[in-house]
Amino acid sequence: MLKLLGRGVAIIGGIALLAAMVGVIWLDSLFEEGGVRHVASLTQELGATRVMVIVAHPDDEQLVAGLMVAAKAEGAEMGLITATRGEAGMQMPKVVQQRHLGIIRTAEALKNGYALGVDAHEVWPMPDGALERDVPFLTLAGDIARAFHRFEPDLVVTFWPESGATGHRDHMRIGLAAQHAVRQFKSIHVYQGPKHIAYTLMPRGIMQSLGGERGDFVAENQPDPTHSMPSNADAKLRGWDLHASQRDYVEAVYQVPANVLYSFFDKEFYFVEEVR
């Protein structure tokens, strides 16, 4: 009887283990994209030596930290524009009175930019949550174009304008303005403008399966990625520590600790557009 009971327990345990393995394989598949060219480094693949990342908020650079770390290791010059101070954000956890949040998040952005190897970092005082409503589009695009003249990037990294990686309106607006600034760039001296734009994208499987309505919106409104490259979990985990006011964001949104998420979300996906 005991032998039979033990055999039954072993069978149940084996079934549970198999189910867990299938679950892990299924979950891992949600973070993949088919038909993508996987490269060790996107900047190396494109021959980029001067990279400018253009985002809306402090902590947005976390999405492309793998690209930034790899580029810096290759000797690329790195510029970062953070268009707002993140003053309208939610604190996770609360670290300061809300009226001072923009000051704290500016410092967090500068600290993480430094840790990622950024050579020139500008945090602009544009209104968090209101780029589309309160900032004339051509003003925003013009400010970005002037930043190109200051830094002279050959690769611009930003959000896809129609999805913004998360569906955030600020992400979409800054992506559209950066795209316009690149495509309409007018040279006034030797520098001819960026050669490529790389738009950061999200894996559609996880967005459609676990992202709700916003995830469906993102998946339906982004293009097929052209490239993927390894993420950098260590840099991203360090980044959330430096962004202390947003440290618990990943767990709050995805319901798992950041180190667990990045064990599956181990690639960054990009749509690359050649401009000139």
C-alpha positions, 0 to 999 in steps of 0.5 A: 500500500505504501509503495502504491501511495509513493508511486502515486505521489511520484506520478503527481509530482512528475505531472506537476513538474511537467506542467511547470516546465510547460508553463515556463516555456510558454511564458518565455515564448511571450517575450520572443518575436519571430523573424527578427535579426538577433545581433550582439549589439545594435550600434555595432550592427549599424556602425553607430559611434554617436548615439542619442536616446530621446525619451519623455520621462526619468526611467524611460531609458530603462527600456534601452539600457542594454543598447546603451551599455553595449554601445558604451562598451564599444566606445560610442559617445552617448547622449540622452534627452529626458524631456520632462522631470517626471513631476506628475508621476506616481511614487513607488514607494513614496520618497518625497513630498509630491511637489518636490518629485520633479527635483528628485526624479531629475537627480535619479535620471542624471544618476542612472544616465551617469551609471549607463555611461552617458556623456551628455544628458539634458533633462528638459523642463517640459510638462510631464503628462502634457507634451501633446496638450501644452507643447507646440509640436514644432517647438518640441521637434525644433528643440530636438533638432537643435540638440542634434546640432549640439551632439551630432548623433548618427543614431537616434533611439526613441519610441515608436510614435503610434504605440510609445512602447506602453501607450503613454501619450508623452512617449508617443509625442516625443517619438513623433517629434524625434522622428520629424526632427530626424526626417526634416533635419537641415544641415548647416555645416558638415554634419548631415544629421542622423543616419538611422532611427531605432524605435524601442518596441515591446514583445507583442505576446506578453502585451497581448496576453497580460497587458489588458487593453493598453497591451492590445493597443501597443501590440496592434500599433507597433511594427514588426521589429527588425532587430533584437539584442541582449538586454542587460538585467544587471544594468536595469536592476541597478537602474531601478535602485537608482530611480528610488521613487520608482523602485517598485514600479515593475512589481506593481505593474507586472506583479512579479519582482524585477529580477524575475521579469528580466529572467524572461524579458532578456532581449530588447526589440527595435524597428530600425529606419534608415534615414540617409 
